[in-house]
Amino acid sequence: MMNFNLEKDFKSLCDLLATYQNVWNPEVMNSYPQSLEAYPSEWLTDITNLSEDIQWRIDAGISYNEIREPKLKNLLNNLKKLSTFQKLETSEVLFSDTDFFKMKEKKRHEIKNISGFLSQKTNLAKSCIDVGGGIGHLSRTLANKHEMSSLIIESNKEFCEIGQKVNKKLNIGKINYKSEPFNKNSTYHCGSNTFALGLHACGDLSSEIIEYSVNNCLQNILSFGCCYFKTKLENHCFLSSYGSKVDFNLSKYSLTLASRAHTGLTKKAFIKKKRVKSYRYALHLFLFHHLKQTEFKEVGESKFSLYEKDFSDYAAEKLNYLGIEKIEKQTLEDFFESKQTRKLIEAMFCANIIRWQFGRAIEKLILIDRALYLKESNYQIELGELFDENISPRNVGIFAKKLP
Ligand SMILES: C[S@@+](CC[C@H](N)C(=O)[O-])C[C@H]1O[C@@H](n2cnc3c(N)ncnc32)[C@H](O)[C@@H]1O
């Protein structure tokens, strides 16, 4: 099924994102205090005054009904509307436990839906290159259920070795491995009657697979992006002629935003997140205002148990990590509890609730650009959701077929 609205969808998303680029592009904490100035104060007040339950419902994208600021409500509803994808059709394919060997629940779901999707297609190329194929679950399924052969190009040597052992154990032939980083200027296929696969190929890798396929006129492509922030470039590089006209950059921060799960946040996870963020923001504010260290500092990940302790315990550990002299417990607690700090933490958290709503729209812009590039390169394309977003958040696939 062709998707006829790509250009229109791309333009609408671009216009909306361009208007609010100061809101979503910089990270709130890293760009503090300028970041907060991008948010109309009445928006932040509105979200701040809502109950925790309603804040969670906004953050989880469940409902924006309780927002009182009409412009904000309209923006979030608009974003949601423009960020939706059509669903790709899949059909039921029977899988045995052996077919699912070593696959976790998430992988089983993806593989089942891809297999069901492909089983409806005719004239698929039977020879695949599976880039970033991991141990080879997808290639194994295609060999098993769709009589295809595959060359997996996978930079992780260990994955290749495990995959070879699994295939041997299950007596599956026709799968070869090349353990090296994919190079779009190299040659991996024999003839253009080839199917290029990239299931959750990280960052630029998805774009590179698509470029490789176009440059070599490959017959079919199936691409699912992920980890958009894993780019060697400063900003995201658009592929299509539409993309080349976009007059804003997608920074690493906004690419991280696009890589989040956009749905399924539970209330419990929201409350946990609020606690973690409040300590992290408070530490940043302490460094910024109290110690006059205005440069953003990475402080490393911590177990949640640290956030269950007092702020002063958390801060002491992080200050030590940063090589900063010990600060008195009471000074830290007083800073954390002060009205000014509480107000700033709340404003930063509410700003982020708004900012987080842009993630799916940014992801959609990236994916439409890839699809448009394929369309411009004489491919028939389908773009849509193939997985349940709650099971596999990077659930949007691009399927392409070379036109004569
Ligand atoms: C998210 S995993 C997906 C694995 C597999 N396609 C699947 O869905 O089960 C991404 C894989 O790409 C591999 N990878 C990352 N960069 C690569 C590159 N430049 N060339 C080849 N493989 C790469 C990683 O080692 C990893 O196995």
The ligand as a Tripos MOL2 file, in Angstrom:
@<TRIPOS>MOLECULE
LIG
   27    29     1     0     0
SMALL
NO_CHARGES

@<TRIPOS>ATOM
      1 C1         19.8330   -3.0150   18.3250 C.3       1 LIG1
      2 S1         20.8440   -4.2940   17.7590 S.3       1 LIG1
      3 C2         19.7690   -5.1410   16.6610 C.3       1 LIG1
      4 C3         20.1620   -6.5520   16.4140 C.3       1 LIG1
      5 C4         19.2440   -7.3310   15.4740 C.3       1 LIG1
      6 N1         19.0350   -6.6910   14.2200 N.3       1 LIG1
      7 C5         17.9410   -7.6270   16.1580 C.2       1 LIG1
      8 O1         16.9920   -6.8680   15.9710 O.co2     1 LIG1
      9 O2         17.8950   -8.5770   16.9330 O.co2     1 LIG1
     10 C6         21.9440   -3.4640   16.6940 C.3       1 LIG1
     11 C7         23.0720   -4.3400   16.2070 C.3       1 LIG1
     12 O3         23.8410   -3.6200   15.2600 O.3       1 LIG1
     13 C8         25.2090   -3.9210   15.4670 C.3       1 LIG1
     14 N2         25.9430   -2.7850   14.8780 N.ar      1 LIG1
     15 C9         26.0290   -1.5140   15.3520 C.ar      1 LIG1
     16 N3         26.7430   -0.7540   14.5230 N.ar      1 LIG1
     17 C10        27.1230   -1.5460   13.5000 C.ar      1 LIG1
     18 C11        27.8570   -1.3190   12.3090 C.ar      1 LIG1
     19 N4         28.3450   -0.1300   12.0330 N.pl3     1 LIG1
     20 N5         28.0490   -2.3510   11.4660 N.ar      1 LIG1
     21 C12        27.5350   -3.5730   11.7480 C.ar      1 LIG1
     22 N6         26.8350   -3.8480   12.8650 N.ar      1 LIG1
     23 C13        26.6160   -2.8450   13.7120 C.ar      1 LIG1
     24 C14        25.3220   -4.0650   16.9590 C.3       1 LIG1
     25 O4         26.4640   -4.8190   17.3270 O.3       1 LIG1
     26 C15        24.0240   -4.7760   17.2990 C.3       1 LIG1
     27 O5         24.1620   -6.1620   17.2500 O.3       1 LIG1
@<TRIPOS>BOND
     1     1     2 1
     2     2     3 1
     3     2    10 1
     4     3     4 1
     5     4     5 1
     6     5     6 1
     7     5     7 1
     8     7     8 2
     9     7     9 1
    10    10    11 1
    11    11    12 1
    12    11    26 1
    13    12    13 1
    14    13    14 1
    15    13    24 1
    16    14    15 ar
    17    14    23 ar
    18    15    16 ar
    19    16    17 ar
    20    17    18 ar
    21    17    23 ar
    22    18    19 1
    23    18    20 ar
    24    20    21 ar
    25    21    22 ar
    26    22    23 ar
    27    24    25 1
    28    24    26 1
    29    26    27 1
@<TRIPOS>SUBSTRUCTURE
     1 LIG1         1 GROUP 0 **** ****
